[in-house]
Amino acid sequence: MLRSRLPATHAAKLLGLLLSLTTTPARADWPTSPTVNLPVCTAANNQISPVLVTDLKGGAIIAWADGRGASFDVYAQHVTSAGNVDGTWPLDGVALCTAPGTQGAPCIVSDAAGGAIVAWTDLRSGTGSDIYAQHLLASGAIDAAWPVNGLPICTASGNQQNAVAIADGAGRAVIVWQDFRAGTQSDVFAQHVRASGIVDPLWPVNGLAACSVVANKTRPRLAPSGNSGVLVVWTDSRSDSSGDVYCQRLLLTGSADPSWPANGVAVCVAPNTQDLPEIAPDSSGGALIVWEDKRNGVDFD
């Protein structure tokens, strides 16, 4: 019988490798059953309106409106790429805003450093809804440079609501919303937020109007337009009370692009209703826009 024997040092190394393979903790994977899923927050009462953005590492930061308190507030949580709720963050999420009154309908964008900027509709004033935002660091801490309970983005008269946002690629964000400062007619306004926790002083206080024509303008959406601007699309009733689709380019310097029509370019003014536009950037500073369309007078296409 032929036998061989490893040198003692090699045998010890092999034993160590075998032990390491058998004692390494199993990696937690995302649940694969559609009846199980990953619980992000199970605090008391309702958690609604979730939104999420990448953490730049294969995971996500999730924000939502949370009813665990006396009224709805805004919370966030980090989920790792391995399918775990981040144990270094507070259980059931970190509070972004617990100001009096209701905070809800959050939107979220990446800060380009693993954290996020979150904006929401805020009723703390008691006289109408405003738009506020907060910066959440990748560590799960609230950026100390930003105001506690959020930075006021717009506190104009009337209601401001339904905010959406995009990152500008430099840790800042452009936020747009539906605005009722003119009364029953709603307009579309935008504001630029700097990473330092201030509203961009180059932009008008309480926001830049994407369009000043007398008409009802609803459901704004955003896309980046090169390194110098953003494209805003909305549903517009100026020529058809049932709605058309218009678009405007806003410069990051705080004005509408002077090379564009003053009140936006008509994307679609076909008969009957055009509504619920969505927009995505192309590779040359423009965008692709889609919408629901009832020009046939019967069904939406």
N, C-alpha and C positions, 0 to 999 in steps of 0.2 A: 504494500500500500504506500502510495506516495503522499506525503504530507508536506505542507508549507506553513511557515509561521511568520506572521508580520512582526517587524521590529516593535518593541514596546511603545516607542513614540508614535508610530503609525497607528497602532491599535488604539491608543488613547485618543488620537484625533478622530478616528472612525467612530469610536464610542460617543465622543462628544457631539459629532454630527448627527448620529442616530437619535440621541437624547434631544437635541435641539429640534429635530423634525417632529418628534412625538410630543414635545411640550409647547411648541409654538401655538399661541391662541388662534383659533379659527377666525378668519375675517368675517365680519358681519356683512352680509349682502342685503340688497334691497329685497323686500318681500316679493315673492313671485305670484302669490295668490291674489286675484282681484277682490276677494272677500276679506283680505287682511290689511294690506297697505301699511304705510308708515305713519304712526301718530305723531304729528308735529306739535300739537297743543291740545290738551284735554282738560283745560281749566273750566271752571264753572260757567254756566250760561253759554251764550252763542258766540262762536267765532266765525266770521263771514267775510266775503269779498277778498279772498286771498290773491296775491300777486307775487311773482318771483322773478329773480334775476340771477345770472351766473355768479359764482364766487371766484371764477377764473381758474378753479382747480377741479372742475368736474362736479362740484356740488352746487348748492343754491342758497340764496338768502330769500326767505319768504316773509312777506308782511301781510297783515290782515286787520280788520276791524274787530275789536274784542269787547264782549259784553260782560266780563267778569266783575266790573266795578259798578258804580251807580249809573253810569251811562257808557256808551261805546267809546273806547280809546283805540290807539294804534299800537300794535305789538309786532315784533319780528323774531325770527328764529333762523338758525343756520343748520342746514342738512348737508352732510359730507358726501363725497362721491361714493363712499363705501356703503351708504344706506343707513347712516346713523344720524340721529339728532346730536349736534355738537355738545358734548358734555361740559365744555368750558363756558358755554352760554347758560343763562338762567333757565331753569326748568320752566316749560310752558312759555318761554319767550321773554325778550327784553322789551320794556315799555318805551316807546318812542315819544308818546304824548299821553299824559293823564290830566290835561287841563280840564276845567269845568266845561259842561256841555258835551255835545256829541261830536266825536271825530270819526270819520268813515271814508269809504270809497278811496282807499289808498292807490297810488301808482308808484312804481319803483324803477330805478335805473342803477347801473353799476357806476362806482366812483373810480374805476380803472385801477384800483389797488386792493381788490378783494372785499371791499365794503359796498355800501349802497347809499343813495339819496332817495328818500321816500317823501312824497307829497300827498296831501289829503284835503278833503273838505272839512271845515272846522266851524262849529257853532258856538265857540266860547264867548263871543260878544253878546249873545242873547238877542241881537237885533237882525241877524241874517247870517248867512254862511260865507266864510272866507277861505282862502287857500294858504296853508302852512306847509313847511317842509323841514326835514331833519336829516342829519348825516350820521350814519351808522358805520363805525369802523369795522375792519375785518375781524378784530378781536372780540366783537360783540359789545364794545363800549360806545356810548354816545360821544360824538366829537365835542370836546370841551370848548372848542372855539365857537360852536353854534349855540344859540339861545336854548335854555331849558324849555321843553315842551314845544320847540319848533320855531323856525324863522318865518315871520309873516311875509308871504309872497304878494298877496293882494288883500287889502282890507277896505276896498272901496264900498260905497253905498250899494244897497241891493244885494242879491245873492251871487256868489261865485261858487261854481260846482263842477263836478265831472272832470277833474284835472287828469291830464296825461303828460308824460315827460319823455325826453330822450337825453342821453349823455352827449356832451360835445367833444369827448375824447381827451379832455384835460382835467378830469376830476370835477367838472362842473356840469350843470344841467340846464336845459331849456324846458320850461313848463308852460303848457297852454291849458285854457279852461273855457267853459261856457260862462258868460258874464251878463248879469241883469242890471247893471248900474244905470242903464238908460230907461228902465221901467219894465214893461211887459215884454219888450223886444229883447232877445238875447243876442249878444255879440260874442266874438272870439278874441280873447286877449292872450298875450304871451309875456313871460318874464325870464330873464337869465340869472341864474344863481351861481355865485363864485364859490370855489372850494373853501375859501376862508370863512364862510358862514355869513356872507352879506349878499344882498341883492345887488346886481351889477349897477353901479352908479351911472353908467353910460345909457342905461335903459330908462324909460319913463317910470316914475313912481306909480305903483299899482298896475303896471303892465303896458305893453304896446298893442294897440289894436291891429289885428291882421287885416281888418276891412272896416271902413267907416260908412258904407252905404246903408241907407235905411232899409233893413230887412231882418228877418229872423235867421240867425246863424247858429247851427247846432252841431253837436258831435264832432269836435275837432280831433284830428289825428296828425302826427308828426313824423318826419323823416329827416335825417341829416342831408345837407346839400353841400358837398365838398367840405373844406375846412373853415369856410367863412359864413355859412348860413344854415338855415333849416327851411324845409317846406312844410306848410300847414295846409291841410285839406279839410273841408267842412261841407255840411248840407246847407243850402242857401235858398231863401224864398223870394229874392228880389224880383224875379220875373215869372215865377210859378209858385203859388202858395203851397203846392204839394212838395216842392223841393227840387233843386238842381245841385250839382257838385261844382265847387270852385276851389281854387288853390292859390296860395300866395307864398312868396319867398321872403323870409325875414333875415336880415344880416345880424351877425353876432355883435356888431357895433351898436345895435339898438334902434334900427330903422327898417322900414320895408325896402326891398330892393328897388331902386328907382328905375331900373330897366324893365320892370314888370308893370302891368296895368295897376293903377292906384288901388283898386278894390278887388284885385285878384283876377286870375285868368279862368274863364269858363272851361271846365273839364267836360261837362255834359249838361246840355240844356234841352234834351229831348223832351217830348210831351210827357205829361203825367209825372210820377214820382221817381226821383233818384235819391237814394238815402243810404245811410250807414257806410260811408266810404272807409277804406283802409288804404294805407300807403306804405311802400317799401322802397328803399333807395336803389338806384342802378349804379353802374360803375363810373358814371361821368358827371355826377352832381345832380342828375335828374331823379325821376322816381317812376314807379309803376303804381297805378291807382285802380282799385276795384270798388264796386258799389252794387247795391241792389237796385234793379231797374224795372219799372212798370210801364214802359212806353207802349207796350202792346195793349194796355188798358184792361188786362184780365189778371195775369199772374206776374209775380216778380221773377225776373231773370237775372 
